[in-house]
Amino acid sequence: MTTLSTVARTTLLASVVLGLAACNNTDTTKNAPEAAAKTAEAAPVVIYTNADEEAQQAMKNALDKNGLKGAYLMQGFGTSELGGKLVAEGKAIEADVVTISTYYLESLQKQKSMFAPLGFAVETLSPVPDYYAPILGNCGALFVNTEVLKADGLKAPTSIEELADPVYAGHISVPDITGSSTSWLMTQAMIAAKGEEAGAAVIRQIEKNAGAHLEKSGSAPLKKIRAGEVAVGFGLRHQAVADKAKGLPVDYVDPKEGNFTLYEAAAVVDKGEKTNPNARKVVETIVKFGRPELLTYYPVALYKGETVTADNKPAHPASFSEPLTVELLQKHQKLVKGE
């Protein structure tokens, strides 16, 4: 999940600080030469993505092994940079396909009608619009350094709200909602549990308790947990699960308020008659053949038939009552910062 920065303030979408996969298992490898010959007739599909390196490689592997090697160009961006380009350039953007957070896609579609229907069914566990296909999910949770927790004489929290207790002051690290979408997972949980004003007030106190350990990066709190700099943190659940499995003194806690999740998805930029004829095929191939590898890095089941290990199943899966959009993120940021 990519770190946020302030985007141009000339539009509503750009005023927000951002941070911020239906599986057909048919083997098409034997048909790759024929498919490659057909796709070679069209210009390469330009893919803009905010995905991490592991996700980019998984998508490339799916495309290369299923007839699309040499038929695409993939370029990675930070979320804020890609978001700024999408807002500023709209359908005139060079990209034929984009992958980015779904709340961003939904806001852009609402504002600009920017994406074309995919034209193929995606068998997701939860309904999604017809213009994007989820590729990965990131679930939030608390985590602790068991050794530091003991040395500091602290109890492991069972809820996010407990981090607002003064006893945790200086012992916790959390991401800042104006720096990372990971923090939005924590904020959604508190607002869902206590309402806007009361929930935002809890997050403000938690940020105060974090002090110098309030981080702009969503992965920074876990790094501080690993280093033994703090006892408790909040971040992406699967990362703490992996650390625990490696034998590190790290454990994860599913907060009572719920494990909320953010999703990233692929969409085709609607350029009318100029839409690249292979753009939809690229998205479909990523979804059909990339999900198994993506699931190993981001173990959140998104499609029917997908499974994850027991330790990767959150105890309290939850989703926010309102559609996630850039505008909602902006609202929550202002609530937390008292604006």
N, C-alpha and C positions, 0 to 999 in steps of 0.2 A: 504494500500500500504506500502510495507516494506522498511525500511531504508537501504541504500547502505553502503558497505565498500569495500576496495580494495581486489580483489581476486588474486590468484597466477598469476604471470606474465609470466609463461612459455609458454602460448599459446595466440593467438590473442584474443580469447574470454575472457580468464581469466585476460587479462590486463585491462579490463574495470571495472570501478566502477559502480555497478548496484544498482538499487533500486527497487533498484528499487529491452446463454446457451440455434427452433425445438421442439416445445413442444407437446408431445403426452399425452393427458390427461386421457388415459385409466387407470382405477383404478385396480391395480394388487394386492391390499392388500389381496383379497380373495384367490389369488393363491400363497401367500407368503410361506406357508408350503411346497408346492411342489417345488417352486423355491429354497427355502433354502436347501431342500434335495439334489437337483442336484448340487448346488454350493458347498455343503459340501464335495463333492468328490474331489474337487481341493484344492490346497493350498490357504490360504487367499491371497487376492490381496493386495499388499503393495502399499500404496498411499503416495507419498511425495508431500507436498504442501507448498507454501509460503503464502497461504490465511490467512486473519485475522480470529480471533476466531469466529465471526458471520458467516462468509462464511464456515468455517470448520463445524460448527454445522448444518448449512443448508444442507450441503452435507451429513453429517451423518444421518440427519433426512430422507432425500430422500432414502438413501440406506437401512436404518433400516426398513422403512415402506413398502418397495417394494421388499422383499425377499432376501436381502443381509446382514441382521443382522448377525454378527459373521463371515462373509465371507470376511472381509477386515481388514486391519490395517492401520490407518492413522497417519502420523507423520508430525508435522509442523516444518518449518525451516524459518529463515530469507532468503530473496531473494539471498543475496550474498553467504550465506552458501550453499543453495540448488544449486545455479548456479555453485559454485565451485565444488560440487560433480558431477554434470552432466558433466561438462567439463572434470574433471579429470578421472571419471570412465566410461563415455560413456555408451554403452549398458550393461556393466558389473555391473551397479548400481543395488542395491537391489530392488529398486522401480519397480513396474509393470506399475503404472500410475503416472504421474506427473501433477500438476497444477501450472502454473507460467505464467509470462507475455508472450504474444504472440511474441514479438520481440525477446525474448530469444529462444523460441521454433523454430522460423524461422531460426535463426542463427545456432542453433544446428543441425537442419535438413540439412541445407546447408553444414555445416562442417563435419557432422558425419552420415548423413542419419539415424538418431537415432529413428525415430518414425514410427509406422506402420499405414497404412490406417485404418480408423475407421470402415469402412464397413457398415455404416448407414448414411442416409441423414440428414443433419442439415439445417433447413430452416431459415438461418440467413438473416438479412436485407441487409448485404453486403457479397460478396463472401469471402470464407475462404478456405484454403488448405484442402485436404481430410484427413489430419492426426491430426487435432485438432478440438475441439468444444469449442467455447467461453463459459465462465461461468459467467463473470461479466465485467463491464466497469466502468472506473473512468474518469469523465469529469472535466476539469479545468475552473476556473473562478476567478475573483477578488472578494474580500469581504471587508467590512468596518465595523467599530464600529461607529454607527451613533452619539453616544454621544461624543466620543473622537474626531471625525472628526469636530464636531461643536466647541468643546472646543479649538481645535488647529487652528481653523480658516481656515480649508482646504475644498476644494471642492472634492466631490467624483469623482474619475477618471472614464473615459469612455473607456479608452484604456490602454493596458499594457505599451505602450511607455511613457505615461504620468508619470509613476513612476520613470522615469529617470530624471525628472525635479528636480533641486536642492531644490525646495520648499518642496519636500517630504522627504528630507534627515533626517534620525532619526525617521521618523514617519511611516515607513513601515517594514513589515517582509515578507520575501520570502524564499523558500527553495533553497539550493545550488545544482546546477546540479551535483556536485560530491558526493552528499549525498542522494539525493532523486529523483526518477523518476518523481515525481510531478513537479519538476522544468523543466523537459523536455517538459511538456505540454506548459509551458510559452515560452520556447526557440523555440519550433516548430512554435508557433504562430508568434513570431517576425521574424524568418528566412523566413517563408512563406510570410510575409508581406513586408520585406525589403531586402531580400537576405542574404546570409551567413555572409559576413563581417559586413554589417551595422546592421543586426539583432543581431549578437553576441555582437557588440559594445554597443547596447542598454541594453542588459542583463548585461553586465559588469558594466555599470553605475548604473543600478538598484541594483545590488549586493553592489556596493559602497554606495549607498544611504541607504541600509538596515543596513550597519555597523554591530553592535553587534547583530542585529536581523536577520542576515543571518543564516538560520537554516539547519542542516543536516537532520532533520525529516520533511516529507511532511505535517504532522499534526500540527507541532509546530506553524506556523504562525497563524492558527485559534485559538489556545490556547492563544496566546498573544492578539489576537483581543478580545476574550471573557474576558480576564483579564483586558482589557483597557490599556495594555502596549503600543500598537500602534494603529494607526487609520486605516491603509490600509494593506491588505495582499493578497497573492495569494495561492490557494490551490484547494481542491476538492469541486466542486460545491454543491453536495448533502449534505455535512456537514453544509455548511452555510445556505442552505434552511431549514434544520432541526432546526438549532439554531434560525432562524427567526420565525419559526412556534411555537417554545417554548416560544416566547416572549422576547428573549434576544435582546439587542440593536445591532443586527448583520443584515446586509443586503448583498446581492450578486449583482455583476455587471457582465454582459456578455460582455467581451471586444470586441471592434470593430475588432480586429485582428482575432477573432474566438475562439470558445470553442473546443479545441482539446481533444481527448479521448485516453486513453490507455486501453488495454484489457488483461484479464487473461483467460487462456483456459486450458482444460484437454487434455492430449495426452497419448497414449499407447506406452511404450518402446518396440521397435522391438527386441525381443530376439530370432527370428527365431522359431524353433521348441520348444524352452523353454518358449515362450511367454505364460503367464498365460491365460488359456482359458476363464476366467471370466473377464479379464481386460477390454475388449471392453464393456461388459455388465455394468460394473461399471461406465464407462464414459457415456454410453447411459442413465443409470438410473439417474445420477446426472443432466444431461441436461434435460431429460423429466420431472422429478419430483422435482428437486431442484430449478429450475429457479423461480417459483413463490415466494418462500421465499427469495432467493437471490435478487430478484427484489425489495423487501421491504427495503433491506439494501443498495443496489447499484442501484438506480432507473434510469438505462440507458437501454432502449429497445434494445435488440440484435436480437431477433427472430420475425418472422412474427406472427402477432396477439398479441404481447405484447404491453401494453399501460402503460404510466406513467402519473401522474397528471400534470396539466398545469405548475405549478411552477417548476417542474423537467424537463421541456423541455427547453434546452438552446436556446437563441435567435439566436446565430450564430454558429451552429454546423459546424465543419470543420475537415478535415483530411489532413495529410501531403502528398505531391505529390510523395514522394519516399516510398518504403516499409520500415517499421520500423524494424531495426535489431540492434544487439549489436554494430556492426561496425559503424552504423550511429550515435548511441548514443555517441560512443567514439569520432567520428569526431566532433560532436556538443560540447562535453565537452572541447575538445582541442581548438575549436574556441572561446568559451566563456572565457576560462582561458588564451587565448593568447599564446598557445603553438604551 
